[in-house]
Amino acid sequence: MKYWDDFLGEVMPYVENCPVPVAKNHIKNAAIEFCQRTALWRQELDRINITEAIYVYELNTELSTDESISAINYAYITETSGETSLTITTEDALDARNSVWRALTSTKPEAIMMVDTENCRLYPIPEADISNSLIVGLIMKPSRDAAGVPDWIFEQWAETIAHGAKARLMGMKGRDWYSPEEGVDEQTDFDNGVHDATIRANKGHSRQNTQVQMRPFA
C-alpha cells in the first residue's frame, strides 16, 4: 500500500501554508473520486453460496478497512450445466417494470443490484440452494477510513490524483493557497487523467454484462 503521505510531494509545493492533514484529506477525496469515475480498480470475490429464500448477500466480508465498494461490475451464476450472466439493475428499474417484483421467486435469479455499499440483492428470490455458484466482480474505491491506495494505483496515477487534490485545495476561498485560475488548470489535468484511466480500464476489461437486456418478468 502507498499512504496519503506518499502523495504529499506532488501536492504540498503548490499549496503554500496548507496544513498537512487538510492536504491528505483532499488527496483521499480525490483518490475516491478517481476510482469511482474510472472503474479502474476491480476485484472478484470468492464464490458465494446461493441459499433458498435468501435474496440479500454480503459483499464486504473479504474486504479490508481500506477498501469500499463503488459498484457491481459483473455477476454470474456458474453450475456444472454452464454459466448464467446476471443483469445489473436498480430498484427503480425493477419498480418501473413490475410493482410486485420483491415477492417474485424463481429457480434461478436473473438480476442483481446493490442494496447499499456492503450488500447486494438477487432477483427473483431463489427457490433452491445453488452451492458455490454466485460470482461477483466489483468496482472498488478507497474507504473513508483508508490509509492509502494499492501500490499500482499510486505508481500509475499518483500525478493524476494529485491534480484532483490540488484542484480541490486551490478552490478553498480565503486560504493562503487559494488560486482559482490554477485550480481550473489542475481540474482539467485531473479530468484528462480520469479520461485516460477510463479508456485503459475499458480496454483491459470486458463490460459486456452491462449490455444484457432483462427478460420479461413472469
Phi, psi and chi 1 to 4 in degrees:
 res  aa     phi    psi   chi1   chi2   chi3   chi4
   1 MET       -  143.5  169.8  178.0  -77.8      -
   2 LYS  -105.7  133.8  -67.8  -65.3 -175.6 -179.6
   3 TYR   -92.5  164.2  -61.0   95.7      -      -
   4 TRP   -59.2  -30.8  -53.7  128.9      -      -
   5 ASP   -58.1  -32.2  -76.3  -15.2      -      -
   6 ASP   -66.9  -19.8  -64.7  -45.5      -      -
   7 PHE   -85.7  -14.1  -70.9   86.2      -      -
   8 LEU   -60.8  -33.9  -68.6  176.4      -      -
   9 GLY   -62.1  -24.0      -      -      -      -
  10 GLU   -89.0   -7.5  -63.0  -78.1  -10.2      -
  11 VAL  -120.9  -51.0  175.0      -      -      -
  12 MET   -59.4  -36.5  -65.0  -56.2  -69.5      -
  13 PRO   -62.1  -15.1  -24.3   36.2      -      -
  14 TYR  -104.9   -4.2  -53.8   91.8      -      -
  15 VAL  -130.9   83.6  -75.2      -      -      -
  16 GLU   -59.0  130.1 -175.5  178.3    2.7      -
  17 ASN    69.0   13.0  -62.5  -35.6      -      -
  18 CYS   -73.3  127.8  177.7      -      -      -
  19 PRO   -62.4  140.7  -21.3   33.2      -      -
  20 VAL   -57.4  -43.4  168.7      -      -      -
  21 PRO   -59.8  -35.5  -25.9   36.3      -      -
  22 VAL   -66.4  -45.0  173.7      -      -      -
  23 ALA   -61.7  -44.6      -      -      -      -
  24 LYS   -63.9  -37.1  -72.2  167.2   63.7  174.8
  25 ASN   -64.2  -40.6 -174.4   59.2      -      -
  26 HIS   -74.9  -28.7  -75.7  -76.9      -      -
  27 ILE   -63.1  -45.5  -69.1  167.4      -      -
  28 LYS   -60.9  -45.8  176.5  175.1   65.0  178.0
  29 ASN   -63.1  -38.1  -71.0  -22.5      -      -
  30 ALA   -67.1  -37.6      -      -      -      -
  31 ALA   -65.9  -40.6      -      -      -      -
  32 ILE   -62.2  -47.1  -68.6  171.5      -      -
  33 GLU   -61.7  -42.7 -179.5 -176.7   -8.1      -
  34 PHE   -57.6  -47.4  173.2   81.1      -      -
  35 CYS   -69.0  -36.9  -69.1      -      -      -
  36 GLN   -64.8  -45.0  -73.8  177.9  -39.6      -
  37 ARG   -75.8  -32.0  -70.0  175.8   58.8 -174.0
  38 THR   -91.3  -25.6   63.1      -      -      -
  39 ALA    55.7   31.4      -      -      -      -
  40 LEU   -78.4  -34.4 -170.0   71.1      -      -
  41 TRP   -91.6  112.9  179.7    9.0      -      -
  42 ARG  -128.4  151.7  -56.2  176.5 -175.9 -170.9
  43 GLN  -151.5  136.0 -179.5  172.1  -34.2      -
  44 GLU  -103.0  132.7 -176.0  174.7  -75.3      -
  45 LEU   -82.3  159.7  -59.6  179.9      -      -
  46 ASP   -62.0  159.4  -68.9  -20.8      -      -
  47 ARG   -61.4  142.6  -64.7 -173.0  179.5 -162.0
  48 ILE  -112.0  136.7  -61.1  170.7      -      -
  49 ASN   -74.9  126.0  -68.4  -41.9      -      -
  50 ILE   -87.3  130.0  -66.8  177.6      -      -
  51 THR  -117.9  137.9  -55.9      -      -      -
  52 GLU   -50.2  130.4  177.6 -174.2   -0.5      -
  53 ALA    71.4   -0.1      -      -      -      -
  54 ILE  -100.5  124.0  -57.9  -61.1      -      -
  55 TYR  -120.2   -7.9   51.0   85.6      -      -
  56 VAL  -111.2  131.1  174.5      -      -      -
  57 TYR  -131.8  138.8  -66.6   83.6      -      -
  58 GLU   -73.5  139.4  -75.4 -172.9   86.9      -
  59 LEU  -113.6   -9.7  -62.8  177.5      -      -
  60 ASN  -100.3    7.4   67.0  -27.8      -      -
  61 THR   -66.5  -25.7   54.5      -      -      -
  62 GLU   -94.1   -4.7  -60.0  174.9   32.1      -
  63 LEU   -88.1  150.0  -53.8 -176.3      -      -
  64 SER   -84.9  172.2   74.1      -      -      -
  65 THR   -69.3  -12.6   55.8      -      -      -
  66 ASP   -88.2   -6.6  -65.0  -60.8      -      -
  67 GLU  -114.0  145.5  -59.9  169.7  -32.0      -
  68 SER  -141.0  153.9 -178.7      -      -      -
  69 ILE   -90.2  129.3  -60.0  168.1      -      -
  70 SER   -93.1  -42.5  180.0      -      -      -
  71 ALA  -168.3  166.3      -      -      -      -
  72 ILE   -84.8  130.5  -64.9  173.2      -      -
  73 ASN   -92.4  -40.3 -171.3   39.5      -      -
  74 TYR  -161.1  163.4   61.0   82.6      -      -
  75 ALA  -158.3  144.8      -      -      -      -
  76 TYR  -155.2  160.6   58.6   93.9      -      -
  77 ILE  -106.9  128.0  -65.2  171.5      -      -
  78 THR  -115.0  131.8 -179.8      -      -      -
  79 GLU  -137.0  173.2  -57.4  172.7  -87.2      -
  80 THR   -61.4  -27.1   54.7      -      -      -
  81 SER   -81.4   -9.5   58.8      -      -      -
  82 GLY   137.5 -170.0      -      -      -      -
  83 GLU  -113.8  144.3  -63.4  178.1   -8.3      -
  84 THR  -122.6  115.9  -57.7      -      -      -
  85 SER   -72.9  137.3 -179.5      -      -      -
  86 LEU   -99.3  135.1  -62.0 -178.8      -      -
  87 THR   -74.2  133.9  -60.1      -      -      -
  88 ILE   -84.6  122.9  -58.4  169.5      -      -
  89 THR  -135.5 -173.0 -170.9      -      -      -
  90 THR  -135.4  164.2   65.1      -      -      -
  91 GLU   -61.7  -41.1 -171.2  172.1   19.9      -
  92 ASP   -62.6  -40.7  -72.5  -15.0      -      -
  93 ALA   -64.5  -40.0      -      -      -      -
  94 LEU   -69.1  -40.0  -68.6  170.3      -      -
  95 ASP   -59.9  -37.5  -78.9  -24.7      -      -
  96 ALA   -68.5  -24.5      -      -      -      -
  97 ARG   -93.3  -37.8  -71.2  173.9  174.3  -95.8
  98 ASN  -159.7  115.3 -169.7  -30.5      -      -
  99 SER   -69.0  -16.6   61.8      -      -      -
 100 VAL  -107.8   21.0  -61.9      -      -      -
 101 TRP   -59.7  -27.1   65.3  -92.8      -      -
 102 ARG   -63.7  -23.4  -67.9  170.6 -179.1   80.7
 103 ALA   -99.9   -6.6      -      -      -      -
 104 LEU   -73.1  144.6  -62.4 -179.8      -      -
 105 THR  -125.2  163.6   64.2      -      -      -
 106 SER  -161.7  158.4  177.1      -      -      -
 107 THR   -64.1  -25.6   54.3      -      -      -
 108 LYS  -146.3  130.5 -174.0 -175.0  -61.0 -178.0
 109 PRO   -61.9  156.4  -22.5   34.4      -      -
 110 GLU  -125.5   -7.8   64.2 -178.9   59.6      -
 111 ALA  -146.3  161.0      -      -      -      -
 112 ILE  -142.0  147.2 -171.9  170.1      -      -
 113 MET  -147.7  157.7   66.7  178.0  178.8      -
 114 MET   -78.6  129.7  -66.9  -66.9  -64.4      -
 115 VAL   -84.9  -43.5  176.0      -      -      -
 116 ASP  -155.1 -164.1   50.7   40.4      -      -
 117 THR   -76.1   -0.3   57.9      -      -      -
 118 GLU  -126.4  -14.2  -61.3  178.7   -7.5      -
 119 ASN  -133.8  150.9  -60.3  -79.5      -      -
 120 CYS  -120.0  163.3   69.9      -      -      -
 121 ARG  -127.1  138.2  176.4  171.1 -179.7  149.2
 122 LEU   -97.4  144.4  -62.3  178.6      -      -
 123 TYR  -131.8  135.9  165.7   83.1      -      -
 124 PRO   -71.8  175.6  -14.7   29.8      -      -
 125 ILE   -64.0  128.8  -59.8  169.3      -      -
 126 PRO   -67.5  139.7   21.5  -31.2      -      -
 127 GLU   -97.1   -3.3  -66.0  175.6  -12.8      -
 128 ALA  -150.7  158.8      -      -      -      -
 129 ASP   -73.0  141.2  -64.0  -14.4      -      -
 130 ILE  -135.7   99.2  -45.2  176.9      -      -
 131 SER   -69.0  138.5  -60.9      -      -      -
 132 ASN    46.0   46.8  -64.1  -42.5      -      -
 133 SER  -114.7  -27.9   60.1      -      -      -
 134 LEU   -88.2  120.7  177.7   60.6      -      -
 135 ILE  -115.6  127.5  -64.3  177.5      -      -
 136 VAL  -126.9  128.8 -178.7      -      -      -
 137 GLY  -104.1  133.5      -      -      -      -
 138 LEU  -115.7  150.3  -58.5  172.9      -      -
 139 ILE   -96.0  126.1  -63.6  169.4      -      -
 140 MET  -108.1  163.7  -54.6  -62.0  -61.6      -
 141 LYS  -153.1  163.1   62.5 -178.4  178.1 -179.6
 142 PRO   -65.7  145.0  -18.4   31.0      -      -
 143 SER   -77.2  169.3   68.4      -      -      -
 144 ARG   -66.8  -22.1  -72.0  -65.5  171.0 -173.3
 145 ASP   -98.0    6.7  -64.4  -34.3      -      -
 146 ALA   -62.1  143.9      -      -      -      -
 147 ALA   -90.9  -12.3      -      -      -      -
 148 GLY   174.3 -156.6      -      -      -      -
 149 VAL  -130.0  162.9  -65.3      -      -      -
 150 PRO   -56.7  149.6  -26.5   36.1      -      -
 151 ASP   -52.3  -42.5  -71.2    0.8      -      -
 152 TRP   -67.2  -30.7   66.5  -90.1      -      -
 153 ILE   -67.7  -43.3  -68.5 -179.8      -      -
 154 PHE   -63.0  -47.0  178.4   84.8      -      -
 155 GLU   -61.7  -35.8  -66.8  -58.8  -32.7      -
 156 GLN   -95.5  -28.3  -63.7 -178.3   51.9      -
 157 TRP  -132.3   18.1  -56.2  104.8      -      -
 158 ALA   -59.6  -42.8      -      -      -      -
 159 GLU   -65.7  -41.0 -170.9  173.1   -3.1      -
 160 THR   -63.2  -46.9  -65.6      -      -      -
 161 ILE   -62.0  -37.8  -68.0  170.7      -      -
 162 ALA   -63.2  -39.0      -      -      -      -
 163 HIS   -58.0  -43.2  -75.1  -49.6      -      -
 164 GLY   -63.9  -40.1      -      -      -      -
 165 ALA   -65.9  -42.9      -      -      -      -
 166 LYS   -65.6  -37.9  -72.4 -177.6  -75.5 -175.2
 167 ALA   -60.1  -42.8      -      -      -      -
 168 ARG   -65.3  -45.4  -69.0  166.3  176.5  -93.4
 169 LEU   -66.9  -42.6  -70.7  164.4      -      -
 170 MET   -70.3  -12.3  -69.9  172.8  178.0      -
 171 GLY   -92.3    7.1      -      -      -      -
 172 MET   -86.4   99.3  -60.6  176.8   69.3      -
 173 LYS   -61.3  144.7  -67.5 -178.1  178.7 -180.0
 174 GLY    82.4   -0.9      -      -      -      -
 175 ARG   -97.5  156.4  -55.0  -59.1  177.8   94.3
 176 ASP   -57.8  -31.4  -68.9  -12.1      -      -
 177 TRP   -95.2    7.5   57.3   89.3      -      -
 178 TYR   -61.5  123.9  176.0   58.0      -      -
 179 SER  -154.5   82.2 -178.8      -      -      -
 180 PRO   -61.8  -36.2   19.6  -31.5      -      -
 181 GLU   -65.3  -47.2  -64.6   82.9    4.6      -
 182 GLU   -65.9  -33.3  -70.3 -176.0   85.8      -
 183 GLY   -61.3  -37.8      -      -      -      -
 184 VAL   -63.2  -42.3  169.2      -      -      -
 185 ASP   -63.9  -42.2  -68.3  -22.6      -      -
 186 GLU   -64.0  -38.6  -64.6  -70.1   -9.3      -
 187 GLN   -64.2  -39.7 -175.9   64.6   47.9      -
 188 THR   -62.4  -44.2  -62.3      -      -      -
 189 ASP   -64.2  -38.4  -71.3  -21.4      -      -
 190 PHE   -64.0  -48.2  177.9   65.9      -      -
 191 ASP   -61.4  -38.7  -69.5  -21.9      -      -
 192 ASN   -64.5  -40.6  -71.7  -20.9      -      -
 193 GLY   -65.9  -39.1      -      -      -      -
 194 VAL   -61.2  -43.0  165.5      -      -      -
 195 HIS   -60.7  -46.5  176.7   71.5      -      -
 196 ASP   -63.3  -42.1  -69.3  -15.9      -      -
 197 ALA   -67.2  -36.0      -      -      -      -
 198 THR   -64.8  -43.5  -57.9      -      -      -
 199 ILE   -61.3  -43.1  -68.3  174.6      -      -
 200 ARG   -63.3  -40.7 -176.4  174.9  -60.9 -172.2
 201 ALA   -64.3  -43.4      -      -      -      -
 202 ASN   -70.9  -30.6  -70.9  -22.0      -      -
 203 LYS   -74.2  -29.9  -75.4 -177.0  176.6  179.1
 204 GLY   -91.3  -11.7      -      -      -      -
 205 HIS  -137.0  140.2  -59.0   81.0      -      -
 206 SER   -73.7  136.3  173.0      -      -      -
 207 ARG  -115.6   22.6  -58.3  -59.7  -65.4  -84.5
 208 GLN   -59.9  -32.0  -75.8 -173.8  -32.3      -
 209 ASN   -60.7  -28.5 -170.4   60.3      -      -
 210 THR   -71.4  -11.4   60.4      -      -      -
 211 GLN   -95.4   -7.2  -56.9  -58.9  -43.0      -
 212 VAL   -69.8  131.6  175.2      -      -      -
 213 GLN   -90.1  141.2  -63.2  -63.0  -44.9      -
 214 MET   -72.0  140.8  -68.4 -171.2   65.1      -
 215 ARG   -76.5  156.3  -64.0 -172.2  -65.1  -84.2
 216 PRO   -58.2  144.5  -23.1   33.3      -      -
 217 PHE   -71.4  150.0  -68.4  160.2      -      -
 218 ALA   -73.1      -      -      -      -      -
